[in-house]
Amino acid sequence: MNPLNWSSNEKIAAVLFIAIGVITGVIVGYFVYAIGSGAEGASSFGSWIDHPIRRGGIWWALTGGGICLAVIYIRRLLSK
């Protein structure tokens, strides 16, 4: 289970999977923000991403990455 003992292919796959999770989390977070703000109140994606703490983008990114880490952990547990 120690990530330091994984092969280089497994490490690269884990990093790519987490990056995909972070990007997906940010996109889903913006959709939730835009739907919650309504058609007139939502700002553009660029403006939303420029203020990650104030508008919550960083939390969506961390959530996406955390979900991917949990999936990797569960997959490793079930493969043994």
C-alpha positions, -999 to +999 in steps of 0.1 A: +000+000+000+030+023+003+030+047-027+068+049-026+070+012-035+047+015-066+062+011-100+067+042-121+037+034-143+014+032-113+027+065-100+021+082-133-013+067-136-022+079-100-010+115-107-029+116-140-061+103-123-058+128-095-053+156-120-084+145-139-103+145-106-091+180-098-101+194-132-135+176-130-141+190-095-134+225-107-158+222-136-185+207-115-180+234-089-184+261-115-216+245-128-230+244-092-220+280-087-235+291-120-268+273-114-270+286-078-264+322-089-289+322-117-286+335-153-279+371-142-258+366-111-232+342-123-198+355-134-177+339-162-156+308-156-124+329-159-135+353-132-146+324-110-113+307-113-093+340-106-107+340-070-104+303-059-107+309-022-135+335-022-157+317-047-149+282-035-130+268-065-101+255-044-125+234-023-141+218-054-106+210-067-096+194-034-128+174-033-122+161-068-087+151-059-097+135-026-124+114-043-098+102-068-074+093-039-102+073-022-109+054-055-072+046-058-070+034-022-101+012-025-088-002-058-055-011-042-073-027-012-095-048-034-067-060-056-048-077-028 
